[in-house]
Amino acid sequence: MILRVIRDHLVPEFRVADRCRVLRVSLSGYHRWLRNPVGKREAAETELVGKTQAVHEESRRTYGSPRVRSELVHQGVKRNRKTIARLMRKHQIRSKVKRKFRVSTTDSRHEHPIAPNLLDRNFSVKTLDTVWLRDITHIPTGEGWLYLAGVMDLCSRRIVGWSMAAHMRASLVMDAMEMARTRRDPPKGLMLHSDRGVQYACQEFRSPLDQLGAIASMSRRGECHDNAPKESFWATLKNELVHHETFATHEQARAAIFDYIETFYNRKRPHSSLG
């Protein structure tokens, strides 16, 4: 900026008035700038960067510019996404890098009854506790795989039930369902959608569901998109937490996943599908 050149870099023997005259700068304007050297535009940008950094840190450094901008608008700071993206690039405020992750925890080679695909990819549900999605994933640790079963309410995208264990027996998914049932006390007619895994098809798991008056629905063979919102949650969990941590023990993984689901995902993280 030319005003800084006048102040810091010109030969001090020159009078200030001469410096301003040669460089065609208003002397009164130069003195105003000396009293407040940070311009309004620069000050506004500095303030916006600070708020952007705060939102990004609050998100555990997971938000990109669209989510940061959405949160800022929620706070009353109205800036377009391009401005936020430019400032984030300029100040190296980056969301965590996503990695491709592919794993199969579904064993559909069994003789248990298979429920029809009643959900049929109708993911636009407007009422709480009418459709729950269920699935299993696994987390690498120094003690071997830790398996995580989850139950998601399709309307709110909230994880209403979950459980973790070093095995994939039916009790894993039953524990997650019991947490969900205790928390939500769903009405009769609740649809429970899952893949065709043996844990969800076996009689041991189906009997308690009959007592609930729930209706079973299952994805088609090999069609992970039939349970897309639940698969999306697994990808989010892996991209925002698991891929950036090394868990030495099951207990470390349990603590981190508990904190992510209950403190961050269910309480703070916005969902673009819900606006």
C-alpha positions as CSV (number, residue, x, y, z in Angstrom):
1,M,0.0,0.0,0.0
2,I,1.3,3.4,-1.0
3,L,0.6,4.9,2.5
4,R,3.0,2.3,4.1
5,V,5.6,3.2,1.5
6,I,5.4,6.8,2.5
7,R,5.7,5.9,6.2
8,D,8.3,3.1,6.1
9,H,10.4,3.2,3.0
10,L,11.0,6.8,1.7
11,V,14.1,8.7,2.7
12,P,13.4,10.2,6.2
13,E,15.0,13.5,5.2
14,F,12.1,14.2,2.9
15,R,9.3,16.1,4.6
16,V,6.0,14.2,4.8
17,A,4.2,16.9,2.8
18,D,6.8,16.5,0.0
19,R,6.4,12.7,0.0
20,C,2.6,13.0,-0.2
21,R,2.8,15.6,-3.0
22,V,5.2,13.6,-5.1
23,L,3.1,10.4,-4.8
24,R,-0.1,12.3,-5.2
25,V,-1.5,11.4,-1.8
26,S,-3.7,13.7,0.3
27,L,-1.7,14.9,3.3
28,S,-4.9,14.9,5.5
29,G,-5.7,11.5,4.3
30,Y,-2.3,10.2,5.1
31,H,-2.6,11.6,8.7
32,R,-6.0,9.9,9.1
33,W,-4.5,6.6,8.0
34,L,-1.7,7.1,10.6
35,R,-4.3,7.3,13.3
36,N,-6.1,4.2,12.0
37,P,-3.7,2.3,9.7
38,V,-6.0,-0.7,9.2
39,G,-8.7,0.2,6.7
40,K,-12.3,-0.7,7.1
41,R,-12.1,-3.4,4.3
42,E,-9.0,-5.0,5.8
43,A,-10.5,-4.9,9.3
44,A,-13.8,-6.5,8.0
45,E,-11.8,-9.2,6.3
46,T,-9.7,-9.9,9.4
47,E,-12.9,-10.2,11.4
48,L,-14.5,-12.6,8.9
49,V,-11.4,-14.8,8.8
50,G,-11.5,-15.0,12.6
51,K,-15.2,-16.1,12.5
52,T,-14.4,-18.6,9.7
53,Q,-11.6,-20.1,11.7
54,A,-13.8,-20.4,14.8
55,V,-16.5,-22.2,12.9
56,H,-14.0,-24.5,11.3
57,E,-12.4,-25.4,14.6
58,E,-15.8,-25.9,16.2
59,S,-16.5,-28.4,13.4
60,R,-13.3,-30.3,14.3
61,R,-11.8,-29.1,11.1
62,T,-14.3,-31.1,9.0
63,Y,-16.3,-28.3,7.3
64,G,-15.6,-27.1,3.8
65,S,-16.6,-23.7,2.6
66,P,-20.3,-24.5,2.0
67,R,-20.9,-25.7,5.6
68,V,-18.8,-22.9,7.0
69,R,-20.8,-20.4,5.0
70,S,-24.1,-22.0,6.2
71,E,-23.0,-21.8,9.8
72,L,-21.9,-18.1,9.4
73,V,-25.3,-17.2,7.9
74,H,-26.9,-19.0,10.9
75,Q,-24.9,-16.6,13.1
76,G,-26.0,-13.6,11.1
77,V,-22.9,-13.2,9.0
78,K,-24.0,-13.0,5.4
79,R,-21.3,-13.6,2.9
80,N,-21.4,-15.6,-0.3
81,R,-19.7,-19.0,-0.6
82,K,-17.0,-17.8,-3.1
83,T,-15.8,-15.2,-0.6
84,I,-15.6,-17.8,2.2
85,A,-13.8,-20.2,-0.1
86,R,-11.3,-17.5,-1.2
87,L,-10.5,-16.7,2.4
88,M,-10.2,-20.3,3.4
89,R,-7.7,-20.9,0.5
90,K,-5.8,-17.7,1.4
91,H,-5.4,-18.6,5.0
92,Q,-5.1,-22.4,4.5
93,I,-8.2,-23.3,6.4
94,R,-8.9,-26.8,5.0
95,S,-11.3,-29.5,5.7
96,K,-10.0,-33.0,6.4
97,V,-9.1,-34.8,3.3
98,K,-11.5,-37.6,2.4
99,R,-10.2,-41.0,1.6
100,K,-11.9,-43.8,-0.3
101,F,-13.2,-46.5,2.0
102,R,-14.8,-49.8,1.0
103,V,-15.6,-52.6,3.3
104,S,-18.2,-55.4,3.4
105,T,-19.7,-56.5,6.7
106,T,-22.8,-58.2,5.1
107,D,-23.1,-62.0,5.1
108,S,-26.2,-62.6,3.1
109,R,-25.4,-66.3,2.4
110,H,-28.0,-67.8,4.8
111,E,-31.4,-69.5,4.7
112,H,-33.3,-67.0,6.9
113,P,-36.3,-65.2,5.5
114,I,-35.6,-62.0,3.5
115,A,-38.0,-59.1,3.9
116,P,-39.1,-57.2,0.8
117,N,-37.6,-53.7,0.0
118,L,-40.5,-51.7,1.4
119,L,-38.5,-48.5,1.7
120,D,-37.6,-48.6,-2.0
121,R,-35.2,-45.6,-1.6
122,N,-37.9,-43.3,-0.3
123,F,-35.6,-41.2,1.8
124,S,-37.9,-38.2,2.1
125,V,-39.5,-39.0,5.5
126,K,-41.2,-36.1,7.3
127,T,-42.1,-37.8,10.7
128,L,-39.8,-38.9,13.4
129,D,-39.6,-42.5,14.4
130,T,-41.4,-43.9,11.3
131,V,-38.3,-45.3,9.5
132,W,-35.1,-46.4,11.1
133,L,-32.1,-47.5,9.1
134,R,-29.7,-50.2,10.4
135,D,-26.2,-51.3,9.4
136,I,-22.8,-52.5,10.7
137,T,-19.3,-51.2,9.9
138,H,-15.9,-52.0,11.4
139,I,-13.1,-49.8,12.9
140,P,-9.4,-50.8,12.7
141,T,-7.5,-50.9,16.0
142,G,-4.2,-52.3,17.3
143,E,-6.3,-55.0,19.0
144,G,-8.1,-56.0,15.8
145,W,-11.4,-54.9,14.3
146,L,-14.0,-53.2,16.5
147,Y,-17.5,-53.6,15.0
148,L,-20.0,-50.8,15.2
149,A,-23.8,-51.3,14.7
150,G,-25.9,-48.2,14.3
151,V,-29.6,-47.3,14.1
152,M,-30.5,-44.0,12.3
153,D,-33.8,-42.2,12.3
154,L,-34.4,-41.3,8.6
155,C,-36.3,-38.2,9.3
156,S,-33.8,-36.4,11.5
157,R,-30.6,-38.4,10.5
158,R,-30.0,-38.8,14.2
159,I,-28.1,-41.9,15.4
160,V,-30.7,-43.1,17.9
161,G,-29.0,-46.3,18.9
162,W,-25.5,-47.8,18.5
163,S,-23.3,-50.5,20.0
164,M,-19.7,-51.7,19.7
165,A,-18.1,-55.1,20.2
166,A,-15.3,-57.3,19.0
167,H,-17.7,-59.6,17.1
168,M,-20.6,-59.4,14.6
169,R,-23.1,-61.7,16.3
170,A,-26.7,-60.9,16.5
171,S,-26.3,-59.5,20.0
172,L,-24.3,-56.6,18.5
173,V,-27.3,-55.3,16.5
174,M,-29.8,-56.2,19.2
175,D,-27.9,-54.0,21.7
176,A,-28.1,-51.1,19.3
177,M,-31.8,-51.6,18.8
178,E,-32.4,-51.8,22.5
179,M,-30.7,-48.5,23.0
180,A,-32.9,-47.0,20.2
181,R,-36.1,-48.5,21.6
182,T,-35.3,-47.2,25.2
183,R,-34.5,-43.7,24.0
184,R,-37.3,-43.2,21.5
185,D,-40.2,-45.6,22.5
186,P,-41.3,-45.7,18.8
187,P,-45.0,-46.3,17.9
188,K,-46.2,-49.5,16.3
189,G,-45.7,-49.7,12.5
190,L,-42.1,-48.4,12.6
191,M,-40.3,-49.6,9.5
192,L,-36.8,-51.0,10.2
193,H,-34.7,-51.1,7.0
194,S,-31.4,-52.9,6.7
195,D,-29.3,-55.0,4.4
196,R,-29.7,-58.8,4.1
197,G,-27.1,-59.6,6.7
198,V,-27.6,-62.7,8.8
199,Q,-27.7,-60.6,12.0
200,Y,-30.9,-58.8,10.8
201,A,-32.6,-61.8,9.2
202,C,-32.1,-64.4,12.0
203,Q,-35.0,-65.4,14.3
204,E,-33.0,-64.2,17.3
205,F,-33.2,-60.6,16.1
206,R,-36.7,-60.8,14.5
207,S,-38.5,-61.9,17.6
208,P,-38.1,-58.7,19.6
209,L,-39.1,-56.7,16.5
210,D,-42.4,-58.6,16.3
211,Q,-43.1,-57.6,19.9
212,L,-42.5,-54.0,18.9
213,G,-45.0,-54.2,16.1
214,A,-42.2,-53.1,13.7
215,I,-42.2,-53.8,9.9
216,A,-39.0,-55.2,8.4
217,S,-37.6,-53.9,5.1
218,M,-34.3,-55.1,3.4
219,S,-32.2,-53.8,0.6
220,R,-31.8,-55.7,-2.6
221,R,-28.8,-58.0,-3.0
222,G,-25.7,-56.0,-3.6
223,E,-27.5,-52.6,-3.6
224,C,-25.8,-50.5,-1.0
225,H,-27.7,-47.4,-2.4
226,D,-30.9,-48.9,-1.0
227,N,-29.6,-47.9,2.4
228,A,-27.8,-44.7,1.2
229,P,-28.3,-42.4,4.2
230,K,-26.8,-45.0,6.6
231,E,-23.9,-45.7,4.2
232,S,-23.4,-41.9,4.0
233,F,-23.1,-41.7,7.8
234,W,-20.4,-44.5,7.8
235,A,-18.5,-42.5,5.2
236,T,-18.8,-39.3,7.2
237,L,-17.6,-41.1,10.4
238,K,-14.6,-42.5,8.6
239,N,-13.7,-39.3,6.7
240,E,-14.0,-37.0,9.7
241,L,-12.6,-39.2,12.4
242,V,-11.4,-42.8,11.8
243,H,-9.1,-42.1,8.9
244,H,-7.3,-39.4,10.9
245,E,-6.7,-41.4,14.1
246,T,-4.7,-44.5,15.1
247,F,-6.5,-46.5,17.8
248,A,-4.2,-48.7,19.8
249,T,-7.0,-50.4,21.7
250,H,-10.7,-51.0,21.4
251,E,-11.3,-48.7,24.4
252,Q,-9.6,-45.8,22.6
253,A,-11.8,-46.3,19.6
254,R,-14.9,-46.6,21.7
255,A,-14.2,-43.4,23.5
256,A,-13.5,-41.5,20.3
257,I,-16.6,-42.8,18.5
258,F,-18.9,-42.1,21.5
259,D,-17.6,-38.5,21.6
260,Y,-18.1,-38.1,17.8
261,I,-21.7,-39.5,17.7
262,E,-23.1,-38.1,20.9
263,T,-21.2,-34.8,21.3
264,F,-20.7,-33.7,17.7
265,Y,-22.8,-35.6,15.1
266,N,-26.1,-35.8,16.9
267,R,-25.9,-32.3,18.5
268,K,-23.9,-29.9,16.3
269,R,-23.2,-31.2,12.8
270,P,-25.6,-29.8,10.2
271,H,-27.0,-32.1,7.5
272,S,-27.3,-30.7,4.0
273,S,-30.1,-33.2,3.2
274,L,-32.2,-31.5,5.8
275,G,-31.3,-27.9,4.7
